[in-house]
Amino acid sequence: MDISTEFAGLKMDNPLMPAAGPLTGKPSLVKSVAEQGVGGIVTKTVSTEAADVPKPAIAKLGEGVLNCEKWAEEPPSQWIDDYYPRIKRDVDVPVIVSLGYNPDQIKELLPEIEPFADAFELSSHYLGRDPEPIREIASAASDLTDKPIFVKLSPHVPDLGEFASAAVDGGASGIVAINSVGPGLEIDLETLRSPLGSEDGYGWLSGPPIKPLALQAVNEIYNSVEVPVIGVGGIASAHDLLQFVAAGASATQMLSHAISEGKERYSEIIKNIPEELERLGTETLSELVGKYDNSR
Ligand SMILES: Cc1cc2nc3c(=O)[nH]c(=O)nc-3n(C[C@H](O)[C@H](O)[C@H](O)COP(=O)(O)O)c2cc1C
């Protein structure tokens, strides 16, 4: 059974990576997630300033997670001088470095980080509802490196297909979808407060409750652009992962389920992929990419 995947020039033994977030926010954490046998790593988003993150930043909500984390809380110099070199040394799978957010920030960060990255993922979470800045970040990055550039889309954009096309116009080699959904709110009726420390108590929803939105987004983007799609949002099993592949994903990422249930879920899910594929009568993972049948 062949569960390897190749997309945008990257080769991975299996299609599951940790998504950008707290589980890849320190070299020691990256190392322990890599030890679970993931196909690649996506590091926590870094920007030109350290983020000031209100606490608590993460609340479990049934099977989902609500969070008000932003990007990395360390200054970029700490990542460039210490974290990225250690990650590069410790990890023998492709390292996708997540950067944010606007073209000037990408131009400032990318050249210094280039030696430590196998590819880049650009978060567009705070870029608003106009596709032009998406084109601009992809263009700024692809002018500075020949390594693959993935643009990560957030589900609150008005037209995922149009935004994905703008990223590809700018030079993106692939699209990652989706970031967390929201904003959302939870209220503890005993205290009448939100579990999150953000100013308004609002946060972003992720984990299994968002899976149908993420699957739809992946399929819409797969049908809109010619570049590979990486699916993320709500994966909690090999079965979920293969649904993303059928929707059009060449690879996948997972975060919330591992936050809730432990990093061992990465290795357990990877272990279960062959038998799920066998049950479907499919020999290789790549045969299933985009095989969702929408004829009625
Ligand atoms: C606590 C937390 C922090 C996150 N931080 C980032 C981040 O720094 N950059 C980013 O692109 N996405 C970030 N995300 C979004 C995830 O990478 C992912 O797109 C989203 O959670 C959906 O996947 P999941 O349902 O498997 O968690 C974060 C999500 C959570 C829950």
The ligand as a Gaussian input file, in Angstrom:
#p B3LYP/6-31G(d) Opt

LIG

0 1
 C       -4.688000      27.211000      19.191000
 C       -4.602000      27.406000      17.717000
 C       -3.593000      28.203000      17.185000
 C       -3.487000      28.372000      15.797000
 N       -2.478000      29.137000      15.289000
 C       -2.343000      29.270000      13.940000
 C       -1.252000      29.976000      13.379000
 O       -0.358000      30.475000      14.056000
 N       -1.215000      30.097000      12.014000
 C       -2.153000      29.535000      11.194000
 O       -2.054000      29.654000       9.974000
 N       -3.178000      28.822000      11.714000
 C       -3.289000      28.680000      13.045000
 N       -4.326000      27.933000      13.568000
 C       -5.279000      27.271000      12.635000
 C       -4.851000      25.838000      12.356000
 O       -3.583000      25.796000      11.724000
 C       -5.892000      25.103000      11.469000
 O       -5.991000      25.769000      10.208000
 C       -7.270000      25.058000      12.084000
 O       -7.184000      24.861000      13.485000
 C       -8.142000      23.956000      11.486000
 O       -7.555000      22.679000      11.652000
 P       -7.989000      21.669000      12.864000
 O       -9.491000      21.610000      12.848000
 O       -7.326000      20.371000      12.555000
 O       -7.455000      22.301000      14.120000
 C       -4.441000      27.761000      14.939000
 C       -5.462000      26.951000      15.493000
 C       -5.550000      26.768000      16.853000
 C       -6.629000      25.873000      17.402000

